[in-house]
Amino acid sequence: MIRRALMAGPLLVAAAVLSSAQEKPKPPPYHVVVTAKTKFMAPKKAGEFAARLKAIGVYAKQTSRDAVPDDTSGLERWSFEIAGDSKFDLSILQRAFADIQCKKWELSFTGTATQDPQSKIIFVTSFGGKVKAKLMNRPKKDSAPDQEVEDEVGKVSKLIADGKQHFTVSGEIFSHGGTLAILLESFSEAAPPPESK
């Protein structure tokens, strides 16, 4: 009986090593940047805000806090990293910033692009499958209606036509008819997702 147990030990260790080697690699994290008026908060409000940020730290890890250049109104850029295998839930961050004036919400993630052949609409789905966003160009400013807007989505469309599928996309986010959309500010080609070993 003891001999059988001693022989089974190495087999169990080998099975555990094989099982961990076959696990899927973690998808890359996605990043959210919130531009908000937080620089001149009253001490009590700042304390409450810090407590809320700490409470969401398990989901969204704060990675930086930077002043907005040439701004005198108190705007700061707060950067957060969210695990690529976590569901994208913007409401968690929105609750943390609930009583704070926010100017912009930005998202950056890496995923696979698909384009509808009829409508030409492009969606990018994160490698972890937890984020799906429609790509849109930034609209013209009311103050400068004649100013040209870069067709970033058109550039992605050309790359898709050339067989490219994987991109890192960044831009301001909003809900477009209930669909998460990105006003595409920048993008780059990305390597395909790592495969399970």
Contact map, one row per residue, 1 for C-alpha under 8 A:
11111000000000000000000000000000000000000000000000000000000000000000000000000000000000000000000000000000000000000000000000000000000000000000000000000000000000000000000000000000000000000000000000000
11111100000000000000000000000000000000000000000000000000000000000000000000000000000000000000000000000000000000000000000000000000000000000000000000000000000000000000000000000000000000000000000000000
11111110000000000000000000000000000000000000000000000000000000000000000000000000000000000000000000000000000000000000000000000000000000000000000000000000000000000000000000000000000000000000000000000
11111111000000000000000000000000000000000000000000000000000000000000000000000000000000000000000000000000000000000000000000000000000000000000000000000000000000000000000000000000000000000000000000000
11111111100000000000000000000000000000000000000000000000000000000000000000000000000000000000000000000000000000000000000000000000000000000000000000000000000000000000000000000000000000000000000000000
01111111110000000000000000000000000000000000000000000000000000000000000000000000000000000000000000000000000000000000000000000000000000000000000000000000000000000000000000000000000000000000000000000
00111111111000000000000000000000000000000000000000000000000000000000000000000000000000000000000000000000000000000000000000000000000000000000000000000000000000000000000000000000000000000000000000000
00011111111100000000000000000000000000000000000000000000000000000000000000000000000000000000000000000000000000000000000000000000000000000000000000000000000000000000000000000000000000000000000000000
00001111111110000000000000000000000000000000000000000000000000000000000000000000000000000000000000000000000000000000000000000000000000000000000000000000000000000000000000000000000000000000000000000
00000111111111000000000000000000000000000000000000000000000000000000000000000000000000000000000000000000000000000000000000000000000000000000000000000000000000000000000000000000000000000000000000000
00000011111111100000000000000000000000000000000000000000000000000000000000000000000000000000000000000000000000000000000000000000000000000000000000000000000000000000000000000000000000000000000000000
00000001111111110000000000000000000000000000000000000000000000000000000000000000000000000000000000000000000000000000000000000000000000000000000000000000000000000000000000000000000000000000000000000
00000000111111111000000000000000000000000000000000000000000000000000000000000000000000000000000000000000000000000000000000000000000000000000000000000000000000000000000000000000000000000000000000000
00000000011111111100000000000000000000000000000000000000000000000000000000000000000000000000000000000000000000000000000000000000000000000000000000000000000000000000000000000000000000000000000000000
00000000001111111110000000000000000000000000000000000000000000000000000000000000000000000000000000000000000000000000000000000000000000000000000000000000000000000000000000000000000000000000000000000
00000000000111111111000000000000000000000000000000000000000000000000000000000000000000000000000000000000000000000000000000000000000000000000000000000000000000000000000000000000000000000000000000000
00000000000011111111100000000000000000000000000000000000000000000000000000000000000000000000000000000000000000000000000000000000000000000000000000000000000000000000000000000000000000000000000000000
00000000000001111111110000000000000000000000000000000000000000000000000000000000000000000000000000000000000000000000000000000000000000000000000000000000000000000000000000000000000000000000000000000
00000000000000111111111000000000000000000000000000000000000000000000000000000000000000000000000000000000000000000000000000000000000000000000000000000000000000000000000000000000000000000000000000000
00000000000000011111111000000000000000000000000000000000000000000000000000000000000000000000000000000000000000000000000000000000000000000000000000000000000000000000000000000000000000000000000000000
00000000000000001111111000000000000000000000000000000000000000000000000000000000000000000000000000000000000000000000000000000000000000000000000000000000000000000000000000000000000000000000000000001
00000000000000000111111100000000000000000000000000000000000000000000000000000000000000000000000000000000000000000000000000000000000000000000000000000000000000000000000000000000000000000000000000011
00000000000000000011111110000000000000000000000000000000000000000000000000000000000000000000000000000000000000000000000000000000000000000000000000000000000000000000000000000000000000000000000000011
00000000000000000000011111000000000000000000000000000000000000000000000000000000000000000000000000000000000000000000000000000000000000000000000000000000000000000000000000000000000000000000000000111
00000000000000000000001111100000000000000000000000000000000000000000000000000000000000000000000000000000000000000000000000000000000000000000000000000000000000000000000000000000000000000000000001110
00000000000000000000000111110000000000000000000000000000000000000000000000000000000110000000000000000000000000000000000000000001000000000000000000000000000000000000000000000000000000000000000000000
00000000000000000000000011111000000000000000000000000000000000000000000000000000001110000000000000000000000000000000000000000011000000000000000000000000000000000000000000000000000000000000000010000
00000000000000000000000001111100000000000000000000000000000000000000000000000000001100000000000000000000000011000000000000000011000000000000000000000000000000000000000000000000000000000000000000000
00000000000000000000000000111110000000000000000000000000000000000000000000000000111110000000000000000000000010000000000000000000000000000000000000000000000000000000000000000000000000000000000000000
00000000000000000000000000011111000000000000000000000000000000000000000000000000111100000000000000000000001111000000000000000000000000000000000000000000000000000000000000000000000000000000000000000
00000000000000000000000000001111100000000000000000000000000000000000000000000011110000000000000000000000001110000000000000000000000000000000000000000000000000000000000000000000000000000000000000000
00000000000000000000000000000111110000000000000000000000000000000000000000000011110000000000000000000000111100000000000000000000000000000000000000000000000000000000000000000000000000000000000000000
00000000000000000000000000000011111000000000000000000000000000000000000000001111000000000000000000000000111000000000000000000000000000000000000000000000000000000000000000000000000000000000000000000
00000000000000000000000000000001111100000000000000000000000000000000000000001110000000000000000000000111110000000000000000000000000000000000000000000000000000000000000000000000000000000000000000000
00000000000000000000000000000000111110000000000000000000000000000000000000111100000000000000000000000111100000000000000000000000000000000000000000000000000000000000000000000000000000000000000000000
00000000000000000000000000000000011111000000000000000000000000000000000001111100000000000000000000011111000000000000000000000000000000000000000000000000000000000000000000000000000000000000000000000
00000000000000000000000000000000001111110000000000000000000000000000000011110000000000000000000000011110000000000000000000000000000000000000000000000000000000000000000000000000000000000000000000000
00000000000000000000000000000000000111111000010000000000000000000000000001110000000000000000000000010000000000000000000000000000000000000000000000000000000000000000000000000000000000000000000000000
00000000000000000000000000000000000011111000000000000000000000000010000001110000000000000000000000000000000000000000000000000000000000000000000000000000000000000000000000000000000000000000000000000
00000000000000000000000000000000000011111100000000000000000000000000000001000000000000000000000000000000000000000000000000000000000000000000000000000000000000000000000000000000000000000000000000000
00000000000000000000000000000000000001111110110000000000000000000000000000000000000000000000000000000000000000000000000000000000000000000000000000000000000000000000000000000000000000000000000000000
00000000000000000000000000000000000000011111110000000000000000000000000000000000000000000000000000000000000000000000000000000000000000000000000000000000000000000000000000000000000000000000000000000
00000000000000000000000000000000000000001111111000000000000000000000000000000000000000000000000000000000000000000000000000000000000000000000000000000000000000000000000000000000000000000000000000000
00000000000000000000000000000000000000000111111100000000000000000000000000000000000000000000000000000000000000000000000000000000000000000000000000000000000000000000000000000000000000000000000000000
00000000000000000000000000000000000000001111111110000000000000000000000000000000000000000000000000000000000000000000000000000000000000000000000000000000000000000000000000000000000000000000000000000
00000000000000000000000000000000000001001111111111000000000000000000000000000000000000000000000000000000000000000000000000000000000000000000000000000000000000000000000000000000000000000000000000000
00000000000000000000000000000000000000000011111111100000000000000000000000000000000000000000000000000000000000000000000000000000000000000000000000000000000000000000000000000000000000000000000000000
00000000000000000000000000000000000000000001111111110000000000000000000000000000000000000000000000000000000000000000000000000000000000000000000000000000000000000000000000000000000000000000000000000
00000000000000000000000000000000000000000000111111111000000000000000000000000000000000000000000110000000000000000000000000000000000000000000000000000000000000000000000000000000000000000000000000000
00000000000000000000000000000000000000000000011111111100000000000000000000000000000000000000000000000000000000000000000000000000000000000000000000000000000000000000000000000000000000000000000000000
00000000000000000000000000000000000000000000001111111110000000000000000000000000000000000000000000000000000000000000000000000000000000000000000000000000000000000000000000000000000000000000000000000
00000000000000000000000000000000000000000000000111111111000000000000000000000000000000000000000100000000000000000000000000000000000000000000000000000000000000000000000000000000000000000000000000000
00000000000000000000000000000000000000000000000011111111100000000000000000000000000000000000000100000000000000000000000000000000000000000000000000000000000000000000000000000000000000000000000000000
00000000000000000000000000000000000000000000000001111111100000000000000000000000000000000000000000000000000000000000000000000000000000000000000000000000000000000000000000000000000000000000000000000
00000000000000000000000000000000000000000000000000111111110000000000000000000000000000000000000000000000000000000000000000000000000000000000000000000000000000000000000000000000000000000000000000000
00000000000000000000000000000000000000000000000000011111111110000000000000000000000000000001100100000000000000000000000000000000000000000000000000000000000000000000000000000000000000000000000000000
00000000000000000000000000000000000000000000000000001111111111000000000000000000000000000000000000000000000000000000000000000000000000000000000000000000000000000000000000000000000000000000000000000
00000000000000000000000000000000000000000000000000000011111110000000000000000000000000000000000000000000000000000000000000000000000000000000000000000000000000000000000000000000000000000000000000000
00000000000000000000000000000000000000000000000000000001111110000000000000000000011001000000000000000000000000000000000000000000000000000000000000000000000000000000000000000000000000000000000000000
00000000000000000000000000000000000000000000000000000001111111000000000000000001111000000000100000000000000000000000000000000000000000000000000000000000000000000000000000000000000000000000000000000
00000000000000000000000000000000000000000000000000000001111111100000000000000001110000000000000000000000000000000000000000000000000000000000000000000000000000000000000000000000000000000000000000000
00000000000000000000000000000000000000000000000000000000100111110000000000000111100000000000000000000000000000000000000000000000000000000000000000000000000000000000000000000000000000000000000000000
00000000000000000000000000000000000000000000000000000000000011111000000000000111100000000000000000000000000000000000000000000000000000000000000000000000000000000000000000000000000000000000000000000
00000000000000000000000000000000000000000000000000000000000001111100000000001111000000000000000000000000000000000000000000000000000000000000000000000000000000000000000000000000000000000000000000000
00000000000000000000000000000000000000000000000000000000000000111110000000011110000000000000000000000000000000000000000000000000000000000000000000000000000000000000000000000000000000000000000000000
00000000000000000000000000000000000000000000000000000000000000011111000000011100000000000000000000000000000000000000000000000000000000000000000000000000000000000000000000000000000000000000000000000
00000000000000000000000000000000000000100000000000000000000000001111101001111000000000000000000000000000000000000000000000000000000000000000000000000000000000000000000000000000000000000000000000000
00000000000000000000000000000000000000000000000000000000000000000111111000111000000000000000000000000000000000000000000000000000000000000000000000000000000000000000000000000000000000000000000000000
00000000000000000000000000000000000000000000000000000000000000000011111000000000000000000000000000000000000000000000000000000000000000000000000000000000000000000000000000000000000000000000000000000
00000000000000000000000000000000000000000000000000000000000000000001111100000000000000000000000000000000000000000000000000000000000000000000000000000000000000000000000000000000000000000000000000000
00000000000000000000000000000000000000000000000000000000000000000011111111100000000000000000000000000000000000000000000000000000000000000000000000000000000000000000000000000000000000000000000000000
00000000000000000000000000000000000000000000000000000000000000000000011111100000000000000000000000000000000000000000000000000000000000000000000000000000000000000000000000000000000000000000000000000
00000000000000000000000000000000000010000000000000000000000000000000001111100000000000000000000000000000000000000000000000000000000000000000000000000000000000000000000000000000000000000000000000000
00000000000000000000000000000000000111110000000000000000000000000010001111110000000000000000000000000000000000000000000000000000000000000000000000000000000000000000000000000000000000000000000000000
00000000000000000000000000000000001111100000000000000000000000000011001111111000000000000000000000000000000000000000000000000000000000000000000000000000000000000000000000000000000000000000000000000
00000000000000000000000000000000001111100000000000000000000000001111000001111100000000000000000000000000000000000000000000000000000000000000000000000000000000000000000000000000000000000000000000000
00000000000000000000000000000000111100000000000000000000000000011111000000111110000000000000000000000000000000000000000000000000000000000000000000000000000000000000000000000000000000000000000000000
00000000000000000000000000000000111100000000000000000000000001111100000000011111000000000000000000000000000000000000000000000000000000000000000000000000000000000000000000000000000000000000000000000
00000000000000000000000000000011110000000000000000000000000001111000000000001111100000000000000000000000000000000000000000000000000000000000000000000000000000000000000000000000000000000000000000000
00000000000000000000000000000011100000000000000000000000000111110000000000000111110000000000000000000000000000000000000000000000000000000000000000000000000000000000000000000000000000000000000000000
00000000000000000000000000001111000000000000000000000000000111100000000000000011111000000000000000000000000000000000000000000000000000000000000000000000000000000000000000000000000000000000000000000
00000000000000000000000000001111000000000000000000000000001110000000000000000001111101000000000000000000000000000000000000000000000000000000000000000000000000000000000000000000000000000000000000000
00000000000000000000000000111100000000000000000000000000001100000000000000000000111111000000000000000000000000000000000000000000000000000000000000000000000000000000000000000000000000000000000000000
00000000000000000000000001111100000000000000000000000000000000000000000000000000011111100000000000000000000000000000000000000111010000000000000000000000000000000000000000000000000000000000000000000
00000000000000000000000001101000000000000000000000000000000000000000000000000000001111100000000000000000000000000000000000000001110000000000000000000000000000000000000000000000000000000000000000000
00000000000000000000000000000000000000000000000000000000001000000000000000000000011111110000000000000000000000000000000000000001010000000000000000000000000000000000000000000000000000000000000000000
00000000000000000000000000000000000000000000000000000000000000000000000000000000000111111000000000000000000000000000000000000000011000000000000000000000000000000000000000000000000000000000000000000
00000000000000000000000000000000000000000000000000000000000000000000000000000000000001111100000000000000000000000000000000000000011000000000000000000000000000000000000000000000000000000000000000000
00000000000000000000000000000000000000000000000000000000000000000000000000000000000000111111100000000000000000000000000000000000000000000000000000000000000000000000000000000000000000000000000000000
00000000000000000000000000000000000000000000000000000000000000000000000000000000000000011111110000000000000000000000000000000000000000000000000000000000000000000000000000000000000000000000000000000
00000000000000000000000000000000000000000000000000000000000000000000000000000000000000001111111000000000000000000000000000000000000000000000000000000000000000000000000000000000000000000000000000000
00000000000000000000000000000000000000000000000000000001000000000000000000000000000000001111111100000000000000000000000000000000000000000000000000000000000000000000000000000000000000000000000000000
00000000000000000000000000000000000000000000000000000001000100000000000000000000000000001111111110000000000000000000000000000000000000000000000000000000000000000000000000000000000000000000000000000
00000000000000000000000000000000000000000000000000000000000000000000000000000000000000000111111111000000000000000000000000000000000000000000000000000000000000000000000000000000000000000000000000000
00000000000000000000000000000000000000000000000000000000000000000000000000000000000000000011111111000000000000000000000000000000000000000000000000000000000000000000000000000000000000000000000000000
00000000000000000000000000000000000000000000000010011001000000000000000000000000000000000001111111000000000000000000000000000000000000000000000000000000000000000000000000000000000000000000000000000
00000000000000000000000000000000000000000000000010000000000000000000000000000000000000000000111111111100000000000000000000000000000000000000000000000000000000000000000000000000000000000000000000000
00000000000000000000000000000000000000000000000000000000000000000000000000000000000000000000011111110000000000000000000000000000000000000000000000000000000000000000000000000000000000000000000000000
00000000000000000000000000000000000000000000000000000000000000000000000000000000000000000000000011111000000000000000000000000000000000000000000000000000000000000000000000000000000000000000000000000
00000000000000000000000000000000000111000000000000000000000000000000000000000000000000000000000011111100000000000000000000000000000000000000000000000000000000000000000000000000000000000000000000000
00000000000000000000000000000000000110000000000000000000000000000000000000000000000000000000000010111110000000000000000000000000000000000000000000000000000000000000000000000000000000000000000000000
00000000000000000000000000000000011110000000000000000000000000000000000000000000000000000000000010011111100000000000000000000000000000000000000000000000000000000000000000000000000000000000000000000
00000000000000000000000000000000011110000000000000000000000000000000000000000000000000000000000000001111100000000000000000000000000000000000000000000000000000000000000000000000000000000000000000000
00000000000000000000000000000000011100000000000000000000000000000000000000000000000000000000000000000111110000000000000000000000000000000000000000000000000000000000000000010000000000000000000000000
00000000000000000000000000000001111000000000000000000000000000000000000000000000000000000000000000000111111000000000000000000000000000000000000000000000000000000000000000011100000000000000000000000
00000000000000000000000000000001110000000000000000000000000000000000000000000000000000000000000000000001111100000000000000000000000000000000000000000000000000000000000001111000000000000000000000000
00000000000000000000000000000111100000000000000000000000000000000000000000000000000000000000000000000000111110000000000000000000000000000000000000000000000000000000000001111000000001000000000000000
00000000000000000000000000000111000000000000000000000000000000000000000000000000000000000000000000000000011111000000000000000000000000000000000000000000000000000000000111100000000000000000000000000
00000000000000000000000000011110000000000000000000000000000000000000000000000000000000000000000000000000001111100000000000000100000000000000000000000000000000000000000111000000000000000000000000000
00000000000000000000000000010100000000000000000000000000000000000000000000000000000000000000000000000000000111110000000000001110000000000000000000000000000000000000011110000000000000000000010000000
00000000000000000000000000000000000000000000000000000000000000000000000000000000000000000000000000000000000011111000000000011110000000000000000000000000000000000000011100000000000000000000000000000
00000000000000000000000000000000000000000000000000000000000000000000000000000000000000000000000000000000000001111100000000011110000000000000000000000000000000000000111000000000000000000000000000000
00000000000000000000000000000000000000000000000000000000000000000000000000000000000000000000000000000000000000111110000001111000000000000000000000000000000000010000111000000000000000000000000000000
00000000000000000000000000000000000000000000000000000000000000000000000000000000000000000000000000000000000000011111000001110000000000000000000000000000000000010000100000000000000000000000000000000
00000000000000000000000000000000000000000000000000000000000000000000000000000000000000000000000000000000000000001111100111100000000000000000000000000000000010010000000000000000000000000000000000000
00000000000000000000000000000000000000000000000000000000000000000000000000000000000000000000000000000000000000000111111111000000000000000000000000000000000000000000000000000000000000000000000000000
00000000000000000000000000000000000000000000000000000000000000000000000000000000000000000000000000000000000000000011111100000000000000000000000000000000000000000000000000000000000000000000000000000
00000000000000000000000000000000000000000000000000000000000000000000000000000000000000000000000000000000000000000001111100000000000000000000000000000000000000000000000000000000000000000000000000000
00000000000000000000000000000000000000000000000000000000000000000000000000000000000000000000000000000000000000000001111110000000000000000000000000000000000000000000000000000000000000000000000000000
00000000000000000000000000000000000000000000000000000000000000000000000000000000000000000000000000000000000000000011111111000000000000000000000000000000000000000000000000000000000000000000000000000
00000000000000000000000000000000000000000000000000000000000000000000000000000000000000000000000000000000000000000011001111100000000001100000000000000000000000000000000000000000000000000000000000000
00000000000000000000000000000000000000000000000000000000000000000000000000000000000000000000000000000000000000001111000111110000000001100000000000000000100010000000000000000000000000000000000000000
00000000000000000000000000000000000000000000000000000000000000000000000000000000000000000000000000000000000000001110000011111000000111100000000000000000000000000000000000000000000000000000000000000
00000000000000000000000000000000000000000000000000000000000000000000000000000000000000000000000000000000000000111100000001111100000111100000000000000000000000000000001000000000000000000000000000000
00000000000000000000000000000000000000000000000000000000000000000000000000000000000000000000000000000000000001111000000000111110111110000000000000000000000000000000000000000000000000000000000000000
00000000000000000000000000000000000000000000000000000000000000000000000000000000000100000000000000000000000011110000000000011111111100000000000000000000000000000000000000000000000000000000000000000
00000000000000000000000000110000000000000000000000000000000000000000000000000000000100000000000000000000000001110000000000001111110000000000000000000000000000000000000000000000000000000000000010000
00000000000000000000000001110000000000000000000000000000000000000000000000000000000111000000000000000000000000000000000000000111111000000000000000000000000000000000000000000000000000000000000000000
00000000000000000000000000000000000000000000000000000000000000000000000000000000000010000000000000000000000000000000000000001111111100000000000000000000000000000000000000000000000000000000000000000
00000000000000000000000000000000000000000000000000000000000000000000000000000000000111110000000000000000000000000000000000001111111100000000000000000000000000000000000000000000000000000000000000000
00000000000000000000000000000000000000000000000000000000000000000000000000000000000000110000000000000000000000000000000000001101111110000000000000000000000000000000000000000000000000000000000000000
00000000000000000000000000000000000000000000000000000000000000000000000000000000000000000000000000000000000000000000000000111100111111000000000000000000000000000000000000000000000100000000000000000
00000000000000000000000000000000000000000000000000000000000000000000000000000000000000000000000000000000000000000000000000111000001111100000000000000000000000000000000000000000001111000000000000000
00000000000000000000000000000000000000000000000000000000000000000000000000000000000000000000000000000000000000000000000011110000000111110000000000000000000000000000000000000000001111000000000000000
00000000000000000000000000000000000000000000000000000000000000000000000000000000000000000000000000000000000000000000000011110000000011111000000000000000100000000000000000000000000011110000000000000
00000000000000000000000000000000000000000000000000000000000000000000000000000000000000000000000000000000000000000000000000000000000001111100000000000000100000000000000000000000000011110000000000000
00000000000000000000000000000000000000000000000000000000000000000000000000000000000000000000000000000000000000000000000000000000000000111110000000001111100000000000000000000000000000111000000000000
00000000000000000000000000000000000000000000000000000000000000000000000000000000000000000000000000000000000000000000000000000000000000011111000000001100000000000000000000000000000000111000000000000
00000000000000000000000000000000000000000000000000000000000000000000000000000000000000000000000000000000000000000000000000000000000000001111100000001000000000000000000000000000000000000000000000000
00000000000000000000000000000000000000000000000000000000000000000000000000000000000000000000000000000000000000000000000000000000000000000111110111111000000000000000000000000000000000000000000000000
00000000000000000000000000000000000000000000000000000000000000000000000000000000000000000000000000000000000000000000000000000000000000000011111110100000000000000000000000000000000000000000000000000
00000000000000000000000000000000000000000000000000000000000000000000000000000000000000000000000000000000000000000000000000000000000000000001111110000000000000000000000000000000000000000000000000000
00000000000000000000000000000000000000000000000000000000000000000000000000000000000000000000000000000000000000000000000000000000000000000000111110000000000000000000000000000000000000000000000000000
00000000000000000000000000000000000000000000000000000000000000000000000000000000000000000000000000000000000000000000000000000000000000000001111111100000000000000000000000000000000000000000000000000
00000000000000000000000000000000000000000000000000000000000000000000000000000000000000000000000000000000000000000000000000000000000000000001111111100000000000000000000000000000000000000000000000000
00000000000000000000000000000000000000000000000000000000000000000000000000000000000000000000000000000000000000000000000000000000000000000001000111110000000000000000000000000000000000000000000000000
00000000000000000000000000000000000000000000000000000000000000000000000000000000000000000000000000000000000000000000000000000000000000000001100111111000000000000000000000000000000000000000000000000
00000000000000000000000000000000000000000000000000000000000000000000000000000000000000000000000000000000000000000000000000000000000000000001000001111100000000000000000000000000000000000000000000000
00000000000000000000000000000000000000000000000000000000000000000000000000000000000000000000000000000000000000000000000000000000000000001111000000111110000000000000000000000000000000000000000000000
00000000000000000000000000000000000000000000000000000000000000000000000000000000000000000000000000000000000000000000000000000000000000001100000000011111000000000000000000000000000000000000000000000
00000000000000000000000000000000000000000000000000000000000000000000000000000000000000000000000000000000000000000000000000000000000000001000000000001111111000000000000000000000000000000000000000000
00000000000000000000000000000000000000000000000000000000000000000000000000000000000000000000000000000000000000000000000000000000000000001000000000000111111100000000000000000000000000011100000000000
00000000000000000000000000000000000000000000000000000000000000000000000000000000000000000000000000000000000000000000000001000000000000111000000000000011111110000000000000000000000000010000000000000
00000000000000000000000000000000000000000000000000000000000000000000000000000000000000000000000000000000000000000000000000000000000000000000000000000011111111000000000000000000000000000000000000000
00000000000000000000000000000000000000000000000000000000000000000000000000000000000000000000000000000000000000000000000000000000000000000000000000000011111111100000000000000000000000000000000000000
00000000000000000000000000000000000000000000000000000000000000000000000000000000000000000000000000000000000000000000000000000000000000000000000000000001111111110000000000000000000000000000000000000
00000000000000000000000000000000000000000000000000000000000000000000000000000000000000000000000000000000000000000010000001000000000000000000000000000000111111111000000000000000000000000000000000000
00000000000000000000000000000000000000000000000000000000000000000000000000000000000000000000000000000000000000000000000000000000000000000000000000000000011111111100000000000000000000000000000000000
00000000000000000000000000000000000000000000000000000000000000000000000000000000000000000000000000000000000000000000000000000000000000000000000000000000001111111111100000000000000000000000000000000
00000000000000000000000000000000000000000000000000000000000000000000000000000000000000000000000000000000000000001110000000000000000000000000000000000000000111111111100000000000000000000000000000000
00000000000000000000000000000000000000000000000000000000000000000000000000000000000000000000000000000000000000000000000000000000000000000000000000000000000011111111000000000000000000000000000000000
00000000000000000000000000000000000000000000000000000000000000000000000000000000000000000000000000000000000000000000000000000000000000000000000000000000000001111111000000000000000000000000000000000
00000000000000000000000000000000000000000000000000000000000000000000000000000000000000000000000000000000000000000000000000000000000000000000000000000000000000111111100000000000000000000000000000000
00000000000000000000000000000000000000000000000000000000000000000000000000000000000000000000000000000000000000000000000000000000000000000000000000000000000000111111110000000000000000000000100000000
00000000000000000000000000000000000000000000000000000000000000000000000000000000000000000000000000000000000000011100000000000000000000000000000000000000000000110011111000000000000000000000000000000
00000000000000000000000000000000000000000000000000000000000000000000000000000000000000000000000000000000000001111000000000000000000000000000000000000000000000000001111100000000000000000000111100000
00000000000000000000000000000000000000000000000000000000000000000000000000000000000000000000000000000000000001111000000000010000000000000000000000000000000000000000111110000000000000000011111000000
00000000000000000000000000000000000000000000000000000000000000000000000000000000000000000000000000000000000111100000000000000000000000000000000000000000000000000000011111000000000000000011110000000
00000000000000000000000000000000000000000000000000000000000000000000000000000000000000000000000000000000000111000000000000000000000000000000000000000000000000000000001111100000000000011111000000000
00000000000000000000000000000000000000000000000000000000000000000000000000000000000000000000000000000000011110000000000000000000000000000000000000000000000000000000000111110000000001011110000000000
00000000000000000000000000000000000000000000000000000000000000000000000000000000000000000000000000000000011100000000000000000000000000000000000000000000000000000000000011111000000001111100000000000
00000000000000000000000000000000000000000000000000000000000000000000000000000000000000000000000000000001111000000000000000000000000000000000000000000000000000000000000001111100000001111000000000000
00000000000000000000000000000000000000000000000000000000000000000000000000000000000000000000000000000000111000000000000000000000000000000000000000000000000000000000000000111110000111100000000000000
00000000000000000000000000000000000000000000000000000000000000000000000000000000000000000000000000000000100000000000000000000000000000000000000000000000000000000000000000011111000111000000000000000
00000000000000000000000000000000000000000000000000000000000000000000000000000000000000000000000000000000000000000000000000000000000000000000000000000000000000000000000000001111111110000000000000000
00000000000000000000000000000000000000000000000000000000000000000000000000000000000000000000000000000000000000000000000000000000000000000000000000000000000000000000000000000111111110000000000000000
00000000000000000000000000000000000000000000000000000000000000000000000000000000000000000000000000000000000000000000000000000000000000000000000000000000000000000000000000000011111000000000000000000
00000000000000000000000000000000000000000000000000000000000000000000000000000000000000000000000000000000000000000000000000000000000000000000000000000000000000000000000000000011111100000000000000000
00000000000000000000000000000000000000000000000000000000000000000000000000000000000000000000000000000000000000000000000000000000000011000000000000000000000000000000000000000011111110000000000000000
00000000000000000000000000000000000000000000000000000000000000000000000000000000000000000000000000000000000000000000000000000000000111000000000000000000000000000000000000001111011111000000000000000
00000000000000000000000000000000000000000000000000000000000000000000000000000000000000000000000000000000000000000000000000000000000011110000000000000000000000000000000000001111001111100000000000000
00000000000000000000000000000000000000000000000000000000000000000000000000000000000000000000000000000000001000000000000000000000000011110000000000000000000000000000000001111100000111110000000000000
00000000000000000000000000000000000000000000000000000000000000000000000000000000000000000000000000000000000000000000000000000000000000111100000000000000000000000000000000111000000011111000000000000
00000000000000000000000000000000000000000000000000000000000000000000000000000000000000000000000000000000000000000000000000000000000000111100000000000001100000000000000011110000000001111110000000000
00000000000000000000000000000000000000000000000000000000000000000000000000000000000000000000000000000000000000000000000000000000000000001100000000000001000000000000000011110000000000111110000000000
00000000000000000000000000000000000000000000000000000000000000000000000000000000000000000000000000000000000000000000000000000000000000000000000000000001000000000000000011100000000000011111000000000
00000000000000000000000000000000000000000000000000000000000000000000000000000000000000000000000000000000000000000000000000000000000000000000000000000000000000000000001111000000000000011111100000000
00000000000000000000000000000000000000000000000000000000000000000000000000000000000000000000000000000000000000000000000000000000000000000000000000000000000000000000001110000000000000000111110000000
00000000000000000000000000000000000000000000000000000000000000000000000000000000000000000000000000000000000000000000000000000000000000000000000000000000000000000001011100000000000000000011111000000
00000000000000000000000000000000000000000000000000000000000000000000000000000000000000000000000000000000000001000000000000000000000000000000000000000000000000000000011100000000000000000001111100000
00000000000000000000000000000000000000000000000000000000000000000000000000000000000000000000000000000000000000000000000000000000000000000000000000000000000000000000011000000000000000000000111110000
00000000000000000000000000000000000000000000000000000000000000000000000000000000000000000000000000000000000000000000000000000000000000000000000000000000000000000000010000000000000000000000011111000
00000000000000000000000000100000000000000000000000000000000000000000000000000000000000000000000000000000000000000000000000000010000000000000000000000000000000000000000000000000000000000000001111100
00000000000000000000000010000000000000000000000000000000000000000000000000000000000000000000000000000000000000000000000000000000000000000000000000000000000000000000000000000000000000000000000111110
00000000000000000000000110000000000000000000000000000000000000000000000000000000000000000000000000000000000000000000000000000000000000000000000000000000000000000000000000000000000000000000000011111
00000000000000000000011110000000000000000000000000000000000000000000000000000000000000000000000000000000000000000000000000000000000000000000000000000000000000000000000000000000000000000000000001111
00000000000000000000111100000000000000000000000000000000000000000000000000000000000000000000000000000000000000000000000000000000000000000000000000000000000000000000000000000000000000000000000000111
